[in-house]
Amino acid sequence: MRAGGILLAISSLPSLYGIGSFSKSAYEFVDQLKRAGQKYWQILPLGPTGYGDSPYQSFSAFAGNPYFIDLDTLAEEGLLQKEEYENCDFGEKAELVDYEKLYLNRFPLLRLAYQRSHYKEEAAYAEFCEENDFWLEDYCLYMAVKNHFEGNSWTRWEEPVRMREAGALEYFRAGSQEEIGFYQFLQYKFYEQWKRVKAYANAEGIEIIGDIPIYVSLDSADSWTHPELFQFDERHMPSHVAGCPPDAFSADGQLWGNPLYDWEYHEKTDYAWWKQRLAHCLKLYDVVRVDHFRGFDEYYSIPYGAVTAAAGSWQPGPGIGLFHSLRKSLGDVPIIAEDLGYVTKSVEKLVRDSGYPGMKVMEFAFDSREAGNYMPYHYDKNCVVYTGTHDNQTLQGWYEELSESDRRFAREYLELKPEDRKNLHWSFIRLTLGCVADTAIIAMQDYLGLGAWARMNHPSTLGSNWRWRLTPGQLTEPLLQQIRHLTEVYGRGVK
């Protein structure tokens, strides 16, 4: 069935308090999606972020980002007073997240709410702990110990605790009960609030497309707690890490630094950790987009300590066996396979054999640097098409950065006139909505026609990513009706 949706990160929701959250704005956005005739709300990963603020580099594959906990809801529960936070400095610009000020000023408020809470007396908390016991204690201990070591990753902790010696773990458990309790409280409130938002969206006919990174972060509870899952040596240090090879966009490639999986171990356990992870995601989302899907066919392996990704090599991944095992245990899981980038015949076969829809990006169709069949006349129905993803430039910014020959081709293909330049995003949106793909997702920035400044992420850079936000009133009723009209014109509307 043809359908449409909008890509908007939780962090990008309008908010008075520095970052989008599970606030009234989240519920209002669901209402706006419904009025716009959309079926899907696609978000970015929900995990707690660290250095670089990337949701794809999280302290846990299972925990949630405490920044998304709504302060007004905590106030309604009597855990905060509005005057305690309404004049806090969360940043000067409503359209950009200031992560430093969030860290400095939001966490003290969350600690205050924790100190006033009697959450452990609530029956719902006991249920939450039981449902999440496979990760919750490990994560909360990890964060407590991390704070003890001044925020450093576990790879730099003292040897006994880094190597998880029993005595060292017991010492920190006993001495960090207050800090562990704080992180338990944060996760309890995160999941409580998110479940309400998702339930409201589903009741209004909106499904959530979640997003999970293929890899976990080296600085994470997952890699510290379960070294057996990864390519670690006897000292629990990585032998190789993840990244991407050099290409037309990056002469040195991309050195992500994530630990690589020990796929032989995973196969021996019948992929138990992956089943656990995906089952957890299906409680949070209706559809799961799996980032860097090609890594299941072949993954790029870079020696740990290398300065760039150029020294890496391709290694075989688990292949279709992983997905046969997942289906056997979890059924026909709704997955979107992010198969962008350097795609080989074997990657195409894996996506085809899995049956999952792959992805297409309309910007790639007109960028001569991008290899692959991204012209819309090559698409089949079983795919999800985007104007651009979180890693792409906005349509307006992208067009300005194209080579003149690529711009000329785009103008000819879409019959663009010079006077269309300010509104050219609508031509590409129409092309995206009108193509044969079953699902079309448009980034909110593109519906708004925003320029390069509103780009969400520029891969391999630090300092200015993951910051863009909607401002109150920016998504107007006339724009919603225009979105609805086009969605219906191209047969994607929800009646």
N, C-alpha and C positions, 0 to 999 in steps of 0.2 A: 504494500500500500504506500502511495506517495505521501510524504509528510515533510514538514518544515520545522526548523527550530532556530534558536539563537544561542550563540556562545557568549557567556558572560560569567567571569569568575566571581565567586562569593566576595572576594576582596574588592571587586569593582562595583559592588552595589553602593548606592548613595548612603551616606552616613554622616552624622554630626560628630562622630567620635574616632575619626582617623582612618578607619578601614571598614569595608563592608562586612556585615555580620548577619547572624540569624535574627535580625531585627524586624521591625514593621516593614522596612524596605524590601525584605525578602518576600514577604507575603504580598506586598503591593506589586512586585515584579511578576509573581505568579499570575496575579490578576491581569497585568498588562499582557503577558504572554497569551492568556486566554482571549483577551479582546483582540489581539493581533492574529488569532486563528492558528497559533502554533501548537505543536504536539510535544516538542522537546525543549528542555532547558539543559544545555551542556555547560558543565562547570570544569574547573581544573582540580587537580588532586587536593584533598582536604587535610593532608598531614601537617604536623608542626614543622615550621621551616627554621633553618639556621643561617649560616654564613651565605650571603648572596641572596637570601630571601626566596629562593626558588622552591616552588611546591614539588619539584621533581628531585629535590635533595632534602629528604625529610628525616627527622630523628626516629621515625617508626613507620613501618608499612601498615600499621593498624591504628595508631593513635590519631586524634584530631587536633587541629590548630586552635589553641586557646584564644587567639586573636578574634576568632569568629563568635565567641560567646557574647551574647547581647547584654550590654550593661543595663539597659532599661528593664529587661526581664529580671535581672538580679535585683534591681531596685523594687520591682513589684513584689518580689519574694521576701522583701525586708532585709536583704543582704547588703545593700548599698543605699546611701542617700544620694538623691540626684545632685545636690550641691557639691558632693564629693568628687563628681567627675564631669559635670557639664561645663566647667571652666578650665579643665585641664588642657594643656598644650599638646595636642596630638598631631600637630603639623599646621602649616600656614595655608596650604593650597588644597581646596576641596576636591580638585580633580586628580591629585596625586597622593599616594600613600607615603608617609614618612616613617619608615620602619624603625629608625633609631629612637624617635620620640615615642613610638608605640611601645617599644621595649622598656624605655625608661619610665613611662607614665601609666601604662595599662596594667603591667604585672603587679604593681603595688595595690591597685584597686582589686584585682582578682584575689590577692592574698588577704585583703581586708574582708572580702566576701567569704572567703574560706574560713577565716577566724570566727565569723559570726554564724556560720552554717552548722546545722545539726544533721548533715546529710547521711551520716552513718546510721542514724536511727530510722531512716526511711526504708520501707520495704522495697521500693524500686531500686535503691542502691544495691541491696543484696542481690537482686535479680541481675543487675548490670554486672556486678563482679563475677557472678557465676557464669554468665554468658560470655564474658571476655577474659576468663581466667588464663587462657593460653598465651596472652600477651601483656595484660594490664600490669601485673606485679613486676615483670621484667622491665617494662618501659619506665614505670615510676621510679624503680630503683636506679635505672640508668640515668635518669634526669637528676636524681638526688646526688649521685656520685659525680656526675658531670659538673654540677654546681660546686661541689666540694673542691674539684680540681679546676676551678675558675673558668669553666666553660670549655675546657679542652676536650678533644675527641678521646675516646677510650684508648686509642693507639698510643697516647702520651701519658696514660695514668701509671701509677706505681705498679710494678710487675705483679704482685700477688692478686690485686683486684683486676688488673688488665687480663690476667690469665684465669680469672674466676676461681681462685683457690677458695675452698669452702670456708676457711677461717676468716678470710678477708671479706667475703660476701656477708657472712653472719655479723661481722663487726659493723659494716655499713648499714645493714638492715636494722640492727639494734640502735645505732646512733643517729639514724636519719628518719625516724618515724614521722616527725612533723613534716619534713619535706616530701616524703613519700605520700603522706596524706594529702598534701596540697595538690600534687599531680593527679592523684586519684579523683579528687574533687573536680579538677579541671576537666578530666575526661568524662566524668559522670555528667557534668553540665553541658559539655559539648554535645554528647550523644543524645541527651534529653532534648536539647533545643533543635538539633538537626532532624531528629525523628519527627518532631512536630511540623517543621517546614516541609519535609518530604511528604508526610501524610496529607498536608493541606494541598500541595501541588498535585498529588495523585487524585485526590478527591475532586479537583478542578479539571481533571483530564490531562494534566501535564506530567510527562515522564522525565526523570532525571537521567542524563547521560553523564556518568562519572568517568574519571580518568585515572589510570594507575600506571606509574612508571614501571618498565620491565625490571629495572634494577633498584636495589635499596642503596642508601647512602652508606659510605664507610663509617661516617659519624652517625651511627644509629644503634638503637637497642637490638635490632635484628642481627647485625653483624657481630656485636659483642656477645650476645646471648647464645647464638647458634653458629659458631665458626665452622662447624661441620658442613654447613650448606654452601660454603664458598671455597674458592681456590686460595686457601691460606696455608702457610707453612707451619712448622711445629711450634713456632712462637706466635701463632695467630696473626701473622702479618701477610698482606696480599702478595702473591707471586706475580699476578697480572691484574690489570684493571680495564675498565670499559672505555670506549670512545668511538670515534668515527675516523675513517681515513681522510687524507687530503682530497679536496675536490675543487671545483671551480669557485666555490665560495670561501674556501679556507685552505691556504697553501700548506699549513701545518696540520690540518685535520682538527678534530675536537678531542681533547683529553678530559673526559668526564671524571675519571678517578673512582668510579663505583666498583666495588668488588664484584668479580665474576662468579657465577654459580659453578659448583662442582656437579655437573649434570649426571655423572655416573652415580654419585650418591643419591641424587633426587630420583633417578630411575629405580634404584634399589629399594627406595621407600614408596614406590608407586606414586611419586610426586605428592606426598602427603602435605608438605608445606604449601605448595601451590593450591591444592584443593582447599586448605584452610584459608588461605589468603583470598581466593576467589569467592568462597562461600561468605566470608566476611563482607566483601565488596557488594555482594548481591543483597545484603541487608541495608546497605547505604544508598544504592543506586538501582535504577531499573534496567539500565544498559551500561556495560563497562567497555570503555575504549582502552585498549592495551597499547601503550606507547612502545615504539620501536619493535614492532612485531617481527621484523626481519631477523632480530637477534635469536629467535627460536629456530631459525633455519641455519644461519651462520652468525657468529658474533665476532666483533673486532676485538682482539686481545692485544693489550699493550703492556710490555714489561713494567712492573711497578718501579717507580723512580725515574722513568723516562721523562724528558723535558717536554717533548711534543708527542703527538699521536703518530708521527711518520714511521716510528719503529715497530708499529703493530703488524698483526697478520690476522687473516680470517681463520676461524676454527669452527668445527661443526657443532650445532646446537642439538636440542632434543628432538626436533622435527615433529611429525604428526603424532608420534607416540604419546607426547604430553597431552594433546587435545583428545585423543581417544580415551585416555585415562580420566581426564576431567569430565568428559561426557558420560562415561560409565558411572561415575559417582554423583555428578551434579545435574545430569540431564542436559538438555539443549540450552546452554547458557547464552544469553544475548550479549555477544561480544562484537565490537568494531575493531578490526585489525589495522593499526596504523602502519601501513606498508609504504611510506614515503621514503625518499632518498634513493640510495643506490640499490636498485631492485634487480635481482638476477632471475633467470628462468626458474631456479629452484625455489626462490622466495614466492614467485607468482604461483608455482604449483602448490606450495604449502598453504597459501591463502585460499586457493581454489579448493584444495582437498579438505580444508577445515570447514568450508561452507560459510565462513564469516564474511560480512561485507568489508571490502577494503576501503581506502580513502583516495579521493581526488582533490586537488587544489587548483582552482581556476587560475590563480596567478601564475602557476607553473606552465600553463598552456601557452603563455605569451612571453615567456622568459627563455631566451635561446641558451642560457647557461644550464638549464634544467633538462636532464635527459628523462625519457619516459613518455608514455602515451597519455598525456594530460589534456589533449584537445578533446572537447566534449563529444565529438563524433566518434571517439574511441570507447566511450564509457559503456558499461552494461548496467542493468538495473540493480544488481546486487552490490552497490557501493554507496558511500556517503560522500557527498561533494561539499566542499567549503569554498568560500571566496578566498579565505586564508585562515590559518590556524593561529594559535597563540605565538608561534615562532615566526610568523610572517609579518611583513610590513602591512600597514593598513592599505586598502585599495588606492586611496588618494596618494599616500606616500610612495607606494610601490610604483605607480604609474610615472610619477615624477623622476624616479630613480632608474627607470628603464633606459636602455640604449635607444637612440633615435630610430634605429631599424626595427627594434621590437615594438616601439610605440607606433610606428608607421603600420606594422602588421596588425596590431590591435585595432587601430583606427579603421583600417580597411575591413577587418573581420566584423566589427560591430557597427560600421558606418558612422563612426564618431565624427562630429564636426568640431572645429576649433572652439566654438562657443559652448560645447558640451563639457569643457574641461572641469568646471567647478562641480558638475553633477554627474561626472562620468561613472561614479560608483554605482549609480542606478542601472547603467547599461550592463555592467558586469554582474550585478545582482540578478537582473532579469535572465541573463545567460545561465547563471547558476541555478536559479529556480526552475528554468524551463528545460533543463537537460533531462535525460532519461533516468538518472539515478533515483532510486527509491526515496532517499533522504537527502535533504539539503539543509546545511547549517550555515548561518550567516553570522559573522562576528558583529557584536553590537557596535563597535567602532565604525564598521563599514556601513551599517544602516544609517549612522549619524553623519557619514561622509567626513570623518576626521582625518587629519593629516598625520605625518610621520611621528609627531610628538606623542601620539596616543598609542604607539606600538607597545604591545605587552611584553615581549621578550626579544632580545637580539642574541641568539646563541653565541656562546664563547665570550661573552662580555659580562662585566660586573658593574653595579653601581646605579643603573637607571632602569632596571627591569622590574616587572611585576607591580608597577606603581599606578597605572591608569585606573581612574574611577569615573563612574557616572556621577553627575551632580544633580541635586534635586531639581525636578522640572525639565531636565534635558530631554527625556523621552516623552514627547508631547502626545496628546490624543490624536491630532492630525497625522503625526508620523505613524502611530499605531494603526490607524485606519488605512494608511497607505501600504504598510506592511501586510495587513490583512487582505487588502485588495489584490496585491501582486501574488500573495500566497494562494488565493483562490483562483486567480487567472491561470496559474500554472498547475492547478489541480492538487495543491498541497494543503488546502485549508481544512481545519477541523470544524465541522458543522456544529 
